[in-house]
Amino acid sequence: MVRLRRGHGSLQGALFGLLTGWSVMRVALFESASAGFGPIAQLRPDFELICGQFSARERAIRTLSPSDWGVFLREELAETWREQHPESHVNDIGWLKQDTTLLLCGRWLARAQTIREIEPHTVGVIDGTVVWLTAHPAEAELFDAIGWESALYEMARTRTRVPASGRLVSFAWELSEQNSAQLEADFVSQSSGSQLSDPAGKIALVGPRERVSIDPTARLEPFVVLDATRGPVSIGAGAAIQSFTRLEGPCHVGIGAQLFRANVRAGTTIGAYCRVGGEIEASILHSHVNKYHDGFLGHSYVCPWVNLGALTTNSDLKNDYSNVRVPLEGKSIDTRLTKVGCFIGDHTKTGLGSLFNTGSSIGVMCMILPGGELLPRHIPSFTAVWHGELADAIPFERNLAAARTAMGRRNHELTGAQERLLRFVHGATQTERAEAIALAREKRAAARAPARS
């Protein structure tokens, strides 16, 4: 094992010398050990999950504008990442050996100003977890010698330890819980003020105008209400807001999103190219989510290419106001929160009138046909719910065909790399799927058995 001694003369001297007049030129985002994001992170690294206006990766790149950047992520995600971000370096230790690089934890939620003020000789720590650290080329050999996690903590021993501000998230529900605060922080760092053009005076602005930011290319029809009394409202380029929509801050509407008579309540992020109607509260729609029809969505996270059928609704509060538990990979976890909704993986489809219970976990490529009652709280990836009962999914190839059709309708393609990742996740979740279906069958059999006298 390679070890670095605290205060190592040549290494520390080189580090401080190179970083005099500190200007970040290279940044790398890294995943850290955590299984708490469940299905919403099965097709993406944790630093690509949205909270506020951006993902951690987007926030860092926007804030620092590095000349070069990279990522360190699960190997199964590498092919799709390279396809989507050819400009980045992926799991490349050789790249780290070339120059000093700022390493940022993908689970760290921070203000832009906090990221800008990172001191090169320090290590930022939250609850014992490294959230930032600058790596010198001479140290990069540690990643080969002892692995990523161990190397970070060996390097951290040579730095001045400082408590990091912000929040380290570990579970899916923490993203929706923290969304309001992160929306506030992102608005301060990113907004350029209101560009609202309303010569006829038919758009109602409630609250301070400086708390509203609207891209000049966004289109707002008459009788839209923007309420910034509790937080900022931001609307991205090309967004279209239909009449009788109400937006309550803090909230954000992403690039190209369309809202149809929607009631958007505080703490909501509507990602790029989503189609949204009905009532939404304190939820994150990642991108390309179709929720066109009425129905309530609260304290939830919904991944791309999900289609929520008309009147799909979730509960986010128990009748007795007790803490909500969420089944992640079949294990029930106490969220220590009273308001928790549902977490839905990519490409899942729900039928007319689907009803999700409080604290539900729904996987990738699920097909849900409701039966007029609350759905199972644990629906593993690639399963189906037929008339309220968990069952084997429709054939995998049919799922792929449906995904190709849905993406094609939005001028997107299901690439070979994405298909291979879906096949990997299908295999990786096989045990969870089989156990959940077997347990559901046992419960059904017990419920149908005649009562003993």
N, C-alpha and C positions, 0 to 999 in steps of 0.2 A: 504493500500500500504506500502510495506517495503521500507524504505529510508536509504541510507548510508550517513553519514555526512563526509564532507571533513576532512581528517586528523584523522579519527577514530582511536584511539590509539591502541587497541588490534588487530584490523583487519590489519591495516597498518604495525604494528610491526611484526605480524606473516608473512605477505606477504614478507616483506623485509628479514626477517630471513630465511625463506625457500628458498629464491631465491639468497642468497649469493653464489657467484661462479656459476652464472647462467648457467644452462645447460638444454636445453629443453628436457623433457622426455615425455611429452604428448601434442598432438596437436589436435585441432578440427577445421574443416572448416565449415563455416555457410553460408547459403543463406541469402541475404538481399532483402528487398522489392524492386522489379523492374520487370516491365512487358516489358522491352525493347528488350528482346532477341527473342520474338515471337516464331515461330515454331521450331527453333533449340534447344530450351530449354524445349519443351513439354515433352520429354522423359528422361531428365537428369537435374541435378541441375546445377546452373550457374558455380560452381567451377569445373565442369567436361568439360566445353567448352575449346577448344584448342586455344591457342595463343602462337606463337613461337614453340618450340619443345614439349611443355607439356601443360597440364591443370594446373590450380592453385593448385589443390590437389596434382597432381604428383610432381610439382615443390617444394611444401612445404615438402613433405615426403622425396624426394631425398635430399633436402638441409639440413634438420634437423635430419633425421634418428631417429625419436622418438621411444621410446619403446612401446608406445601405442597411438592410434589415433582414432578419431571419427568424425562424421559429424552430422550436424543439417540441415534438408532439408524438403521440402514439404512432407506431410504424404503419398500422393499417390505414391511417389517415393521410400518409405522406403522398400517395399518388394523386388523390383528388386535390390535395392542397397545391401541389406543383402545377396541376392543370389550371386551377383557379387563380393562382398567384405566381406566375412564372418569374416574376422579378425578385422573389424572395429566396433565401437560402434555407433548406429544409434538413434538419438533423445533421448538420455539416460541422463536425468538430474542426475540420481543416480550416474552415472559414473563421472560427473563433481564434485560431492560432495566428491569424494575419494581422490583427489590430485590436486595440482596446474596445470592448463592447459592453454596453449597458444591458444587463439582464433583468427582465421584469416578469413577475409572476402573473399568470393569466387570470388568477382568481382575485386579484387586487383591484378594488374599486377605489379610485382616487380622483381628486380634483386636478385639473390640468396644471394649475399653479404648483401643486405639490410635486407633480412629476418634473416640472421645470427646475425646481429647487433642489433636486437630488444632488448631494455632495459626493464626488467620486471616491473619496476615501472611506465612505461609510457603508454599512449594510443596514437596510431597513427591515425591521422585524415586527410582526404582529403575532402575538400568542405563540412565540417560538418558531414561527415560520418565516423564512426569508422571502421578502417581497420585492426587493431590489438589491442589486450588487453589480459592481463593475468588474469585468474579468480582463486581466492582462493576458497577452498572447502566451507568455511563459507558463501561465497556469492552466491553459487549455488541455494539456496532457493529462490533467487529473480526470477529465471526463472519460477519457479512454481507459485510464488505469483503475478507477474505482467506481465509475458510474455517475449518472447525473446528480441524483439526490445527495449522495455522499460528498461529491465534489463541491457542491454549493456550500455545505456546512464546513468543510475543510477550509475553503476560501474565506468564509465568513469569520473564521477565527482570527484572520489577519487584518480585519477591518474594525473601525470604530462602530460599535453597535448603537443604533438609535431607534427609538420607538417610531414606527411609521403611522401617520395619520391615515384616514380612510377606513375601509372595511375589507376584510378577507372573507369572501363568501365560500361556503362549502356545500350548500344544498340548493336545489332548484327554487324552493320557496323563498330563499333569501334574496333572489333576484327581484321578484315582484315586491317583496317587503321593502327593499332599498331603492326601488325605482323612482319614487317621488324625490328623494334627496339627491339622487344622481341626475335626474332631469334638471333640478335647480342648478346644480353645479355645472352641468354641460351648457345650460343656457347662458350662464355668466361668461363662460370662456369662448363660446362659439357664436352667439347671436350678434347681428349687426343692426338691430332695431327694426321697427315695423316698416314694411314696404307696402302696407295695405292701401289699395286704391279703391275708393268707394264714393265716387262723386254723387251718387243718388242717395247716399246715406241709408242704405237698406241692410247693412251689416251691423249688428249690434255688438259693440265693444264694451264690456263691463270690467272695470278695474283700470289700472294704470297702463297707458299705451306703450310705455317703454318695456313692459313685460310681455309684449307680443312681437314675434319675429316671423315674417311671412316672406318667402322667396318671391321675387317679382313674377316668376313664371307660374306660380300657383293660381288656381282659379276658384274663387269663392262666389257662389250664387247668392242672390238676395235672401234675407231672413236667416242667415247663419249667425249664431251667437258665440262669441269668444269671451270666456269669463276668466280673467287673469287675477281675480281678487285673492285666490289662495295660492297661486303659483303661475309660472310663465307658460305661455302657449307658443309653440314653434311649428311651422308648417314648411315642408321642404319643396324643392323644385318639382314642378309638374304635378303637384297634388291637386285633386279636384274635390271640392266640398259642396255637396248638394244642399239645396234649401232645406231649412228646418233641422239642420244638424246643430248640436250644441257641444262645444269643446270646453271643458273645465280644466284649468291648469292646476298643478303642473302636468303637461302632456306634450307629446310630440307626434307629428304626422310626417312620415318619411317620404322620400322621393317617389313620385308617381302613384302614391296611394290614392284610393277613391273611397269617399265616405258617402253613404246613402241614408239620409234621415237618421243619422246615428246620434246616440246620447253617450258621449265619451266623458267619463268622470275622471276625477283626479288620479294621478299616478299611472297613467296609461301611455305606452309607446306603441304606435302603429307603424310597423316597419315598411320598407320599400315595397311598392307595388301590391300592397294588400287591398282587398275589397271588403269594406266593413259596413254593416248596418246593425241595428239593435242597440242594446245597452252593454257598455264595457266599463269595468272599474278596476283600477290598480293592476292592469295586466300588460303583458308584453306579447305582441304578435311579431315574430322574428322578421319575416318577409314572405311575400307571395302566399299569404294566408287568405282563403276565401271564407268570409263570414258575412255574406251579403244580406242574409235575412234577419228577422227579429230573433230574439233570444238573449239571455243574459250570460256574460262571461266575466267572472270576477276573480282577482288575485291568482291569476293563471299565467302560464307560459305556453305559447303555441308555436310549433316549428314550421318551416316552409313546406308548401305544397299540401297543407292540411285543408280539407274542405269540410266545413261545419254546416250540415243540412239545416233547413228551416226549423226554427224554434229549438235548436240545440241549446241547452241551458245547463249551467253547473251551479251547485251549492258551494258557498265559500264560508259558511258559518253554521255551526251545529246548534240545534235547538236549546241545548243546555249550556251553551257558551264555553264549553270545556276545550282544552287544547286539541288540536287536530293532529292525527297520526297519518302518515303517508306510507304506502307500501312501495319500497324501492327494491326491485329484484326479489320481491316476495317477502322482504323483511320490513316489519312495521316500525317506523321511526317517529318519535314524538317531535313535532316541529316546535313545540313550546309557543305556538301562536294560536290565536283563536280564529283568524281569518286566513284560510288557505283554500285555493280552488283546485284546478287540475293542471296537469303537465302532459302535453301531447307531442309525441314524436312525429318526425317527418312522414308525409304521404298518407297519413291516416284519414279515413273518410267516415263521417257520421251520417246516419239516416235521419229522416224527418222525426222531430220530437225527441231526440236523444237527451237523456237526463243523467248527468254525472254527479256522483255523490261528493261530499266534502273530502278534500285530500285524495284525489284520484290520480293514478299514474297510468298513462296510456302510451304504449310503445310505438315503434316505427311500423308503418304499413299495416295498420290494423283496419279491419272492415267492420263497422258497427251498425247493426240493424236493431233498433230498440224494440222492447216488448211492453211499453207502457208503464215501466217501473224503473227504479234506480238501477243503473248499470253497475257491474262489478267494479270495485275500486282499483283492482290490480288487473290490467289488461296487457299482457306481455307483447313484445314486438311480434308481428306476423301472425297474430291470432285474429279470430273473428268472434263477434258476439251476435248470435242469431236469436232473435226474439228474447233478448235478455240473458241468454246463457252462453258462457264462454265455450268456445269450440275450436277445433283445428281451423287454420286459415284456409282461404281459397288457395288454389295452386300458386306457387311462387311466380311462375312465368306469367300468369294472369295478372298478378300484382304489378309486375314489371310493365306489362302492356298498358295497364291503367295509368301508371306513372308517366310513361312516354306520351300518352294521349293528353293527360292533364298539363304536362310541361309544354307540349307542342301547342296547346291552345294559347299559351303566353309567349310563344316564339322562343322557347327554351328546348334544350335537348338533354335527354338522359344519356350521358356519355358512357363509354366503356368503363372508365375508371369509377364512375359513380355506381354502375351496376356491380362491379367487383366488390366495392365496399358494402353494398347492400347484401350481397351473398355472404360476405364475411360476417356481418352482424347477424344474419339469419342463422349461420352455424354457431356463432358465439352465444346466442340466446336460446339455443335448442333446449337445454336443460331447464332453464327457467320456465319456458313455454310448456314443456311436458309436465312439470310439477304443478303448475297452476291449473292446467286442464284436468289433471288427475284429481286435484283437490276439489275443483268445482264439481266433478262428477260424483265424488264421495258425498259432498254436501247435498246435491240433488237427490241422490239415492236415500240419504238419511231423512230428508224432508218428505219423501214419498212413502217411506216405510210406514206401515200401520202402527198406530200407537199401542203399546202394551198395556193391558188392563192391570 
